[in-house]
Amino acid sequence: MRRIKLSEKDIEFVVEAATPASRTRTDLKRLVLEDDSFRKSLTEDEKVFDRLMNQKGILKEISPALFFEVLLRRAFKEMQKATYTLERTAAQKIPVFDALDAMELMKNEDFFYYLVDLLDSFVVEERNTPKDSNLDNLIRLGVDAEDPKRFLIHKRIGDACLLILGIFPEYLTQDYYYLFFNKKPPIFGEERRGVADYEFLGQEFYHLAAKESRGSFLHLKGILQLLSENFYLAKKPLNFISEKYLKIAAS
């Protein structure tokens, strides 16, 4: 799984926030690019997180990829202290004692960076993936598509299901199209899916994407199969950042 390349502005932000007293930052910037463990140590630094959360208009200063990477690093640290996660619905929050299992999944760096890339791909427009968020349209497109387009469609369906369950679970019976994708709400009477439907679709289409030859070529077969087999747990860190951080960052 590739690591999303940080821009010069991203690196400048991370280094300045983590080492405000340093006068020589050239070597530190180079290490961020070359050393994954050093990049991890800076993106999980308390000072970087605090600046990201407190600086107005932060997404004008850094990329969405860095924004989500810092939030997910923070989520991992905070979730380690928990004994349960919260299952969110439109009406309530239910404690589920699966935090340890979710943490084991988060230790997988390929899984971690897949989540970063997933969140980034729904924000960044210049991405070589299908853009339509309507699952029915994507499923229809996938029926007659050939690999590699079929792989992209199957993967995107899995990604969309994970995003919806992870970031907007309470809006499953509401207009998530309008809330996130800035599209018109679905027409009255159009079929609406529940949590179980999205979990089934996410598992199934990640599994189908993992079987495509394009998935093997891109070295994504393993992570896609992991997501299919652990779909329920995969949404937990997304639930956490949605509940704890995104509402604050958007205010």
C-alpha beads as a LAMMPS data file, in Angstrom:
LAMMPS data file: protein, C-alpha beads

251 atoms
250 bonds

1 atom types
1 bond types

-500.0 500.0 xlo xhi
-500.0 500.0 ylo yhi
-500.0 500.0 zlo zhi

Masses

1 110.0

Atoms # bond

1 1 1 0.000 0.000 0.000
2 1 1 1.523 3.294 -1.077
3 1 1 1.896 6.203 1.325
4 1 1 0.260 9.391 0.083
5 1 1 2.989 11.845 -0.798
6 1 1 2.869 15.001 1.301
7 1 1 3.202 18.373 -0.402
8 1 1 5.879 20.913 0.454
9 1 1 3.271 22.903 2.384
10 1 1 2.249 19.774 4.305
11 1 1 5.824 19.043 5.309
12 1 1 6.413 22.666 6.278
13 1 1 3.300 22.625 8.452
14 1 1 4.176 19.380 10.244
15 1 1 7.798 20.304 10.921
16 1 1 7.000 23.829 12.106
17 1 1 4.181 22.635 14.374
18 1 1 6.166 19.745 15.884
19 1 1 9.500 21.589 16.265
20 1 1 8.674 25.295 16.688
21 1 1 12.025 26.059 18.348
22 1 1 14.159 24.414 15.692
23 1 1 16.256 26.711 13.502
24 1 1 17.441 24.066 11.055
25 1 1 14.530 22.181 9.533
26 1 1 15.974 21.041 6.207
27 1 1 17.040 17.625 7.504
28 1 1 13.725 17.180 9.316
29 1 1 11.790 17.838 6.110
30 1 1 13.910 15.323 4.249
31 1 1 13.274 12.709 6.951
32 1 1 9.517 13.212 6.678
33 1 1 9.792 12.278 3.001
34 1 1 12.210 9.392 3.397
35 1 1 11.456 7.779 6.760
36 1 1 7.948 6.432 7.424
37 1 1 8.584 6.032 11.146
38 1 1 9.718 9.665 11.434
39 1 1 6.697 10.822 9.462
40 1 1 4.503 8.841 11.853
41 1 1 6.165 10.357 14.925
42 1 1 5.505 13.895 13.679
43 1 1 1.946 13.345 12.452
44 1 1 0.972 11.878 15.826
45 1 1 2.679 14.697 17.754
46 1 1 0.381 16.514 20.203
47 1 1 1.496 19.937 18.975
48 1 1 0.648 19.091 15.368
49 1 1 -2.829 17.916 16.322
50 1 1 -3.488 20.991 18.491
51 1 1 -2.467 23.381 15.729
52 1 1 -4.535 21.519 13.167
53 1 1 -7.644 21.707 15.363
54 1 1 -7.195 25.313 16.440
55 1 1 -6.071 27.014 13.230
56 1 1 -8.910 28.585 11.268
57 1 1 -9.112 27.674 7.590
58 1 1 -6.645 24.826 8.060
59 1 1 -7.608 23.081 4.806
60 1 1 -6.406 26.146 2.908
61 1 1 -2.966 25.568 4.411
62 1 1 -2.587 21.772 4.163
63 1 1 -3.899 18.924 2.025
64 1 1 -6.944 16.855 3.030
65 1 1 -4.614 13.823 3.090
66 1 1 -2.448 15.298 5.861
67 1 1 -5.544 16.504 7.709
68 1 1 -7.006 12.987 7.834
69 1 1 -3.646 11.366 8.575
70 1 1 -3.212 13.518 11.694
71 1 1 -6.795 12.873 12.825
72 1 1 -6.454 9.110 12.395
73 1 1 -3.134 9.075 14.272
74 1 1 -4.825 10.907 17.115
75 1 1 -7.793 8.534 17.023
76 1 1 -5.464 5.555 17.360
77 1 1 -3.832 7.051 20.467
78 1 1 -7.139 7.908 22.107
79 1 1 -8.885 4.661 21.212
80 1 1 -6.108 2.724 22.949
81 1 1 -7.448 4.069 26.252
82 1 1 -11.011 2.912 25.576
83 1 1 -12.633 -0.408 26.436
84 1 1 -15.534 0.028 24.051
85 1 1 -16.580 1.876 20.903
86 1 1 -19.895 3.603 20.269
87 1 1 -22.255 2.264 17.633
88 1 1 -24.127 5.307 16.320
89 1 1 -27.613 5.228 14.884
90 1 1 -30.109 7.952 14.045
91 1 1 -31.618 7.704 17.534
92 1 1 -28.920 6.529 19.953
93 1 1 -25.334 5.538 20.738
94 1 1 -24.734 1.959 21.861
95 1 1 -21.485 0.873 23.597
96 1 1 -19.850 -2.150 21.961
97 1 1 -16.851 -3.813 23.624
98 1 1 -14.690 -4.222 20.526
99 1 1 -12.052 -1.513 21.043
100 1 1 -9.176 -4.006 21.341
101 1 1 -10.101 -5.683 18.059
102 1 1 -10.355 -2.296 16.352
103 1 1 -6.911 -1.359 17.703
104 1 1 -5.348 -4.500 16.289
105 1 1 -6.659 -3.538 12.875
106 1 1 -5.370 0.028 13.253
107 1 1 -1.842 -1.254 13.904
108 1 1 -1.734 -2.388 10.294
109 1 1 -0.114 0.540 8.470
110 1 1 -1.544 -0.560 5.121
111 1 1 -5.033 -0.388 6.639
112 1 1 -4.252 2.982 8.227
113 1 1 -3.094 4.569 4.974
114 1 1 -5.979 3.002 3.074
115 1 1 -8.354 4.948 5.325
116 1 1 -6.366 8.133 4.722
117 1 1 -6.517 7.599 0.966
118 1 1 -10.244 6.760 1.099
119 1 1 -11.132 9.963 2.948
120 1 1 -8.843 12.010 0.725
121 1 1 -10.365 10.532 -2.445
122 1 1 -13.848 11.735 -1.543
123 1 1 -12.566 15.276 -1.085
124 1 1 -10.000 15.622 -3.873
125 1 1 -11.491 15.887 -7.357
126 1 1 -8.431 14.920 -9.408
127 1 1 -8.617 11.204 -8.675
128 1 1 -8.708 8.343 -11.167
129 1 1 -11.808 6.676 -9.702
130 1 1 -15.511 6.716 -10.539
131 1 1 -16.983 9.916 -9.089
132 1 1 -20.664 8.953 -8.835
133 1 1 -21.642 8.357 -5.199
134 1 1 -24.947 6.668 -6.128
135 1 1 -24.436 3.004 -5.306
136 1 1 -27.183 1.774 -7.622
137 1 1 -25.544 3.550 -10.568
138 1 1 -22.151 2.121 -9.661
139 1 1 -23.535 -1.408 -9.308
140 1 1 -25.198 -1.138 -12.728
141 1 1 -21.981 0.171 -14.269
142 1 1 -20.029 -2.716 -12.776
143 1 1 -22.213 -5.422 -14.319
144 1 1 -20.911 -4.926 -17.861
145 1 1 -17.563 -3.326 -17.084
146 1 1 -14.267 -5.063 -17.758
147 1 1 -11.134 -5.039 -15.638
148 1 1 -9.547 -2.563 -14.780
149 1 1 -12.673 -0.373 -14.798
150 1 1 -14.630 -3.117 -13.024
151 1 1 -12.011 -3.175 -10.267
152 1 1 -12.299 0.589 -9.761
153 1 1 -16.084 0.375 -9.554
154 1 1 -16.116 -2.532 -7.107
155 1 1 -13.525 -0.827 -4.932
156 1 1 -15.437 2.459 -5.030
157 1 1 -18.650 0.786 -3.895
158 1 1 -16.808 -0.691 -0.916
159 1 1 -15.251 2.702 -0.174
160 1 1 -18.601 4.511 -0.363
161 1 1 -20.235 2.032 2.010
162 1 1 -17.376 2.379 4.488
163 1 1 -17.461 6.171 4.274
164 1 1 -21.218 6.354 4.848
165 1 1 -21.180 3.940 7.797
166 1 1 -18.016 5.494 9.227
167 1 1 -18.644 9.223 8.890
168 1 1 -22.442 9.560 8.583
169 1 1 -24.116 6.545 10.250
170 1 1 -26.866 8.649 11.821
171 1 1 -27.841 10.003 8.408
172 1 1 -28.566 6.668 6.745
173 1 1 -32.267 7.475 6.670
174 1 1 -31.600 11.101 5.771
175 1 1 -30.045 12.902 2.831
176 1 1 -26.353 12.009 3.026
177 1 1 -26.044 12.863 -0.689
178 1 1 -26.828 16.488 0.095
179 1 1 -24.847 16.587 3.344
180 1 1 -21.538 15.342 1.968
181 1 1 -21.559 15.353 -1.814
182 1 1 -23.456 18.647 -2.234
183 1 1 -26.026 16.979 -4.439
184 1 1 -29.803 17.188 -4.441
185 1 1 -31.491 14.869 -1.908
186 1 1 -32.826 11.568 -3.270
187 1 1 -36.264 11.684 -4.863
188 1 1 -39.135 10.880 -2.505
189 1 1 -39.893 7.173 -2.591
190 1 1 -36.394 6.165 -3.696
191 1 1 -35.084 3.077 -1.924
192 1 1 -33.066 3.770 1.218
193 1 1 -30.684 1.234 2.694
194 1 1 -30.038 0.422 6.335
195 1 1 -26.822 -0.395 8.224
196 1 1 -26.993 -4.119 7.431
197 1 1 -27.397 -3.360 3.708
198 1 1 -24.304 -1.160 3.634
199 1 1 -22.269 -3.682 5.611
200 1 1 -23.245 -6.478 3.234
201 1 1 -22.475 -4.403 0.134
202 1 1 -19.173 -3.180 1.553
203 1 1 -18.001 -6.691 2.419
204 1 1 -19.159 -8.145 -0.885
205 1 1 -17.669 -5.513 -3.175
206 1 1 -14.336 -5.324 -1.351
207 1 1 -14.186 -9.100 -1.788
208 1 1 -14.963 -8.788 -5.501
209 1 1 -12.351 -6.036 -5.914
210 1 1 -9.752 -8.221 -4.186
211 1 1 -10.373 -10.966 -6.772
212 1 1 -9.705 -8.686 -9.748
213 1 1 -6.309 -8.894 -11.411
214 1 1 -5.944 -5.113 -11.166
215 1 1 -6.078 -5.387 -7.386
216 1 1 -3.121 -7.758 -7.407
217 1 1 -1.208 -5.540 -9.839
218 1 1 -1.662 -2.530 -7.535
219 1 1 -0.698 -4.607 -4.474
220 1 1 -4.148 -4.009 -2.972
221 1 1 -5.466 -7.573 -2.885
222 1 1 -4.435 -8.192 0.723
223 1 1 -5.815 -4.955 2.158
224 1 1 -9.084 -5.262 0.211
225 1 1 -9.625 -8.783 1.507
226 1 1 -8.785 -7.561 5.018
227 1 1 -11.431 -4.843 4.661
228 1 1 -13.982 -7.372 3.423
229 1 1 -13.356 -9.701 6.355
230 1 1 -13.224 -6.902 8.955
231 1 1 -15.680 -4.394 7.518
232 1 1 -17.555 -3.934 10.788
233 1 1 -14.346 -3.015 12.643
234 1 1 -12.960 -0.912 9.781
235 1 1 -15.622 1.744 10.305
236 1 1 -14.712 2.253 13.991
237 1 1 -11.819 4.738 13.572
238 1 1 -13.943 6.673 11.078
239 1 1 -16.799 6.765 13.604
240 1 1 -14.331 8.092 16.167
241 1 1 -12.931 10.959 14.109
242 1 1 -16.412 11.886 12.907
243 1 1 -17.718 12.102 16.462
244 1 1 -14.679 13.637 18.168
245 1 1 -12.869 15.811 15.631
246 1 1 -14.698 16.603 12.412
247 1 1 -17.505 18.479 14.129
248 1 1 -14.943 20.641 15.932
249 1 1 -12.866 21.234 12.809
250 1 1 -15.976 22.252 10.863
251 1 1 -17.115 24.769 13.495

Bonds

1 1 1 2
2 1 2 3
3 1 3 4
4 1 4 5
5 1 5 6
6 1 6 7
7 1 7 8
8 1 8 9
9 1 9 10
10 1 10 11
11 1 11 12
12 1 12 13
13 1 13 14
14 1 14 15
15 1 15 16
16 1 16 17
17 1 17 18
18 1 18 19
19 1 19 20
20 1 20 21
21 1 21 22
22 1 22 23
23 1 23 24
24 1 24 25
25 1 25 26
26 1 26 27
27 1 27 28
28 1 28 29
29 1 29 30
30 1 30 31
31 1 31 32
32 1 32 33
33 1 33 34
34 1 34 35
35 1 35 36
36 1 36 37
37 1 37 38
38 1 38 39
39 1 39 40
40 1 40 41
41 1 41 42
42 1 42 43
43 1 43 44
44 1 44 45
45 1 45 46
46 1 46 47
47 1 47 48
48 1 48 49
49 1 49 50
50 1 50 51
51 1 51 52
52 1 52 53
53 1 53 54
54 1 54 55
55 1 55 56
56 1 56 57
57 1 57 58
58 1 58 59
59 1 59 60
60 1 60 61
61 1 61 62
62 1 62 63
63 1 63 64
64 1 64 65
65 1 65 66
66 1 66 67
67 1 67 68
68 1 68 69
69 1 69 70
70 1 70 71
71 1 71 72
72 1 72 73
73 1 73 74
74 1 74 75
75 1 75 76
76 1 76 77
77 1 77 78
78 1 78 79
79 1 79 80
80 1 80 81
81 1 81 82
82 1 82 83
83 1 83 84
84 1 84 85
85 1 85 86
86 1 86 87
87 1 87 88
88 1 88 89
89 1 89 90
90 1 90 91
91 1 91 92
92 1 92 93
93 1 93 94
94 1 94 95
95 1 95 96
96 1 96 97
97 1 97 98
98 1 98 99
99 1 99 100
100 1 100 101
101 1 101 102
102 1 102 103
103 1 103 104
104 1 104 105
105 1 105 106
106 1 106 107
107 1 107 108
108 1 108 109
109 1 109 110
110 1 110 111
111 1 111 112
112 1 112 113
113 1 113 114
114 1 114 115
115 1 115 116
116 1 116 117
117 1 117 118
118 1 118 119
119 1 119 120
120 1 120 121
121 1 121 122
122 1 122 123
123 1 123 124
124 1 124 125
125 1 125 126
126 1 126 127
127 1 127 128
128 1 128 129
129 1 129 130
130 1 130 131
131 1 131 132
132 1 132 133
133 1 133 134
134 1 134 135
135 1 135 136
136 1 136 137
137 1 137 138
138 1 138 139
139 1 139 140
140 1 140 141
141 1 141 142
142 1 142 143
143 1 143 144
144 1 144 145
145 1 145 146
146 1 146 147
147 1 147 148
148 1 148 149
149 1 149 150
150 1 150 151
151 1 151 152
152 1 152 153
153 1 153 154
154 1 154 155
155 1 155 156
156 1 156 157
157 1 157 158
158 1 158 159
159 1 159 160
160 1 160 161
161 1 161 162
162 1 162 163
163 1 163 164
164 1 164 165
165 1 165 166
166 1 166 167
167 1 167 168
168 1 168 169
169 1 169 170
170 1 170 171
171 1 171 172
172 1 172 173
173 1 173 174
174 1 174 175
175 1 175 176
176 1 176 177
177 1 177 178
178 1 178 179
179 1 179 180
180 1 180 181
181 1 181 182
182 1 182 183
183 1 183 184
184 1 184 185
185 1 185 186
186 1 186 187
187 1 187 188
188 1 188 189
189 1 189 190
190 1 190 191
191 1 191 192
192 1 192 193
193 1 193 194
194 1 194 195
195 1 195 196
196 1 196 197
197 1 197 198
198 1 198 199
199 1 199 200
200 1 200 201
201 1 201 202
202 1 202 203
203 1 203 204
204 1 204 205
205 1 205 206
206 1 206 207
207 1 207 208
208 1 208 209
209 1 209 210
210 1 210 211
211 1 211 212
212 1 212 213
213 1 213 214
214 1 214 215
215 1 215 216
216 1 216 217
217 1 217 218
218 1 218 219
219 1 219 220
220 1 220 221
221 1 221 222
222 1 222 223
223 1 223 224
224 1 224 225
225 1 225 226
226 1 226 227
227 1 227 228
228 1 228 229
229 1 229 230
230 1 230 231
231 1 231 232
232 1 232 233
233 1 233 234
234 1 234 235
235 1 235 236
236 1 236 237
237 1 237 238
238 1 238 239
239 1 239 240
240 1 240 241
241 1 241 242
242 1 242 243
243 1 243 244
244 1 244 245
245 1 245 246
246 1 246 247
247 1 247 248
248 1 248 249
249 1 249 250
250 1 250 251
